[in-house]
C-alpha cells in the first residue's frame, strides 16, 4: 500500500495506508488543511512536526494513536477535530502549537502524554472525555491563556506540573476518581480562585498550589492523608482552609507566607506540623490543633504576628525551636486537659529559659 495524497483548495486528504510514518511531512511548508482518511490508524512521531502553515487537522474515524511530537511546532494550527477512536495522545504531540485555541479530547482517549500541549499559549478551553484516566506531567503546562478545564470523571492521576504556570486558569473541579495530585500540578496558576478537591484524593504533592496568588478558598477532601512540602506556599489571598479529618502530615512550608490566612483548624489525625509550615502567615489569629498532634517542628508558626489564641491538643510531645517565635500578639496558649496525665516515668518538664 502507498500513501495517496490529493490537494484541492488548500485541503489535503491523506489515505491509502494504515499509518503515516514518522517524519513523513516534517518541515513541510505547503500544507494548510489536512484530512486524515478513515483507513489510517496511526500518526507516526514527528509526522507533521514544524509544518508552520498548517491551520487545521481532521482525524479519520479509525485513528487510534498520535505519536510523540506528531504536530509539535505547528505554530499556525488553530483547529483539531479528533476522531471518535483516538486512544493515545503521545508526548509532545502538540507541543508549542501557539495558535491553538480550543481542544475537545475525544471520547475514547485514555492517556494524554507528557508535554502534549505544553506552551500552547493561545489555548483557552479544554474538555476531556470520560475515558481519560491519566494526564501526564506538563501536559498543559505554560498554556498561559487557558481559563477553563473540564477534567473527565475517570481521571485517576494528574502528573507533575500538568497545569503549572497556566496563569489565566480561574477554577478547577477535581473529580472523584483522582487519587494523586503530583508535585506542582497547579503551581503558579496566578488567577486560580476556587478549588474543590474530590473525596478520593489521598495525596496533595509538593508545590501543588504554590504561588496561586489569588486562591481564596480550598476544601480539602475527606480522604487526603498528606499535604506535601510547599503545597500552598505563597497563596497570598488564601483566607480559609478546612483540613479533612484523615490528614496525618502537614509537611514543611505547606502554608508558608499565606499572608491572608486568618484561622486554621487542624484535624484530629494530624501527627506532625512540618518545618515553617505556617511561617509568616501574618493574618493568622487562631489555631486549634487536634489531640493527635505530637510534633510541632521548628519555626512552624514563626512570625505569625496576629496570632492570639493557640489550642494545643493533649497528645503533644515536642514543640521545636522557634516554633512560635515572633508571634508578638499571642495572649493565650492552651495545652489539652491532662496533657501529661499518667506519665509515671516523666521525671521533669524542661521549659527552656528563653521561651
N, C-alpha and C positions, 0 to 999 in steps of 0.2 A: 504494500500500500504506500502511496505517496501523498504528501500534503497538496491539497487543491486549494488555490487562493484566487478569489475574484475581488475586484475593487470597482465599485460603482458609486459615483458622487461622494467620494471620500469614505465610503463604508466598505470595509474589507471583511469578507466572510472566509473563515478557515474551516476546512472539513476534509474528510477522506482518510484520516489516520486516527489511531487510538490515543495518541499523545503528541503534544507539541514539545519537541525535545529541548533540552537545556540549551540556552544561549541562541535559540532559533532566530529571534528577531532583535537580539540585543543591539542597542545603539541605532536602531532603525529610525530615521528621521522623517519618513514619509507616512507612517501610519497615523490615522486620526481617529477613526471609529472602527472598532473590531467586534465582530460577532463570532463566537466560538461555536462551531457546529455540534449537532447532537451526538455524533459518533466519537467525540473526543472526551476522554475521562481524566486526563492528567495534563496539567500545565507544568512543564519542567522548570528547574531552577534557572533563574536569570533569563527566562524565555523572552520577556519584553523589557528587560532592565534598561533604564536610561533611554526609553522612547519618549523623547522630550515633548513631542507634539501630539501624543496620544491623549484624547479627551474622554473617551467612553469605552467601556468594555461590557459586553453582554455574554454571559456564560450559558452554554447549552445545558439541556436538562440532565445530561449524563456526566458532567464534570464533577469529580469527587475530590481531587487533590490539587491544591495550588501550592507548589513547592517554594522553597526558600528564594527570596529576592525576585520572584517571578515578575513583579511590576515595580520594583524599587526604583526610585528616582524618576518616575514618570511624572514630572513636575506639572504637566498640564491636565492630568487626569482628574475629571470632575465627577464622573458618574460610574458606579459599579452596579450591575444587576447580577446578583448571584443566582445560579440555578438552584432548583429545589434539592439537589442531591449532593451538594458540596459538603464534605465532612471535615476537611482539614484545611486551615489557612496557615501556611508554613511560616517559619521565622523570617522576619524582614520582608514579608510578601509585598507589602505596600509601603515600605519604608520611604519616608520623605516625599510622599505624594502631596505636595504643598497646596494643590488646588482642590483637593477632595473635600467636599462639604458634608455629605450625608452618607451614612452606611447603615444598611439593614442586613444583618447577618442571617443567612438562610436558615430554614427550619431544621436542617439536619447537621449543621456544623457542630462538631463536638469539641474541637480544640482550636484556640486562637494562639498562634505561635508567638514566641518572644520577639519583641520589636516589630510585630506585624504591621502596626500603623504608627510607629514611632515618628514623631516630628511631622505629622500631617497637620500643619499649622492652621489650615482653614477648616478643619473638621469641627462641626458644631453639634451633631446629633449621632448617637449610636444606639441602635436597637438590636437586641440579641434574641435569637430564637430559643425555644425551650430545650433544645438538645445540647447546648453548650454546657460543658462541665468543667473546663479548665481555661482560665485566662492566664497565659504565661507572662513571665517577667517582662516589664517595659512595653507591653503590648500596645498601650495607648499613651505612653509617656511623652511629655512635651507637646501634646496636642493643645496648644495654648488657647484656642477658641472653643474647645469642647465645653458645652454647657449642660447637656442632658445625656444621661446614660441610663438605659434600662438593662439591668443585669438579669439574665434569664433565671428562672426559678430552680434550675438544677445545677447551677454553678456551685462547685464544692471548694475550689481553690482559686484564689486571686493572687497571682505571683508578685514577687518583689517589684516595687515601683511601677506596677501595671498602669496606674493613672498618675504617677508622680509628675509634678510640675504642669498639671492641667490647670492653669491659673484662672480659667473662667468657669470651671465646674462649680455649680451652685448647691446642688443637693444630690444625695445618693441614698438609695434604699438597698440594703444588703440582704439578699433573700435568705430564706430559712434553710437552704441546703449548704450555705457557705460555712465551712468549719475553721478555715485558717485564713487570716489576713496576714500575708507575708510582709517582710520588712519594707517600709517606705511606700506602701501601696498608694496612699493619697498624700504623700509628703509634698508640702509647698503648693497645695491647691488653695491659693490665697482667697478665692471667692466662696469657698465651701462654707455654708452657714448651718446646715442641718444634716445630721446623720442618724439613721436608725440601723442598729446592728442586730441582725436576726438572732433568735434564741439558740441557734445551733452553733454559733461561733464559739470556739473554745480558746483560741489564741489570738491576741492582738499583738503583732510582732513589733520589733523595734522601729521607731520613727514613722509609724503608720500614718499619723495625722500631724506630725511635726511641722511647724510653720504654717499651719492652716489658720491664718491670722484672723479671719472673720468667723470662724466656727464659734457659735454661741451655745448650742445645746447638744448634749450627747447622752444617749440612753444606751447603756452597756447591757447586753443581753444576759439572760438568766444563767447561761452555761459557760460564760467566759471564766477561765481559770487564771490566765496570766495576762497582765498588761506589761508590755515589753519596755525596754530602755527607750527613753525619749519619745514614747508613743504619742504624747500630746504636748510635748515641749514647745514653748513659744506660741501657743494658741492664745493670742493676746486678748481676745474678746470672749473667751470661754467663761461662762458665768455659773453654769450649773452642771454638776456631774452626779449621776447616780451609779454607784458601783454595785454590780449584781452580787447576789448572795454567795456565789461559788468562786469568786476571785480569791486566789491564795497568795498571789505575789503582785505587788506594785513595784516594778523594777526601778533601777536607778534613773533619775532625771525624768520620770514618767510625765509629770506635770510641771516641770521646771519652767519658770517665767510665764506661767499663766496668770498674767497680772490683773485680770478682771475676776478671777475665781473667788467667790465670796464664802462658800461653805462646802464642806465635803463630809459625806457620811461613808465611813469605811466599813464594809460588811463584816459579818461575824466569822468568816472563814479566812480573812486576810491574816497571814502569819508574819509577813515581812514588809516593811516600808523601806524602799531602797535609798541609796545614797542620793542626796539632793532631790529627792522625788518631788517635793513641793517647794523647793528653794526659790526665793524671790517671788512668791505668789503674794504680791503686796496688798491685795484687797481681801485676802482670806481672813475671815473674822472668827470662825469657829470650826473645830474639828471634833468629831465623835468617832472613836475607834472601838471596834468590836472586841470581844473578850478573847479572841484567838491571836491577836497581835502579840508576838513575842519579841520582835526586834524592830527598833526604830534606828535606822542607820545614820551615820554621821551626816550632819548638815541637812537632814531630811526636811526641816521646816525653817532653815536659816533665812533671816531677812524677811520673814512674813510680818511686816511692820504693823499691820492692822489686826493681827491675831490677838483675841482677848480671852477666849474660852477654849480649853482643851480638856477633853474627857478621854482618859486612857483606861482601857479595859483591864480586868484583873489577871489577864494572862501574861502581862509584860514581864520580860526577863532582862532585856538590855535596852538602854537608851544611850546611844553612842555620842561621841564627842560633837559638840556644837550643834546638837540636834535642833535646839530651839534658840540658838544664839542670834542676837539682833532682832528678836521679836519684842520690840520696845513697848508694845501695848498690852502684853499679857497681864491679865488680872487674876485669873483662876486656872489652876491645873488640878483636875480631879483624877485620882487613881482609884480604880474599882474597889468596891467593898470586899474586905477580906483578901486583898491582893496577895498578902503573904501568909494567909491563914494556914496552919498545919505544916509550915515549913520547919519541921523539927530539927533539921540539920543546919539551918542557916544561923551562923554564929553572929553575924553583924550585917548591917547595910551600910555600904560605903558611898556616901554622897560627897563628891569632890568639892573641895573648898571654893572652887571658882564658879560653882553653879549659879 
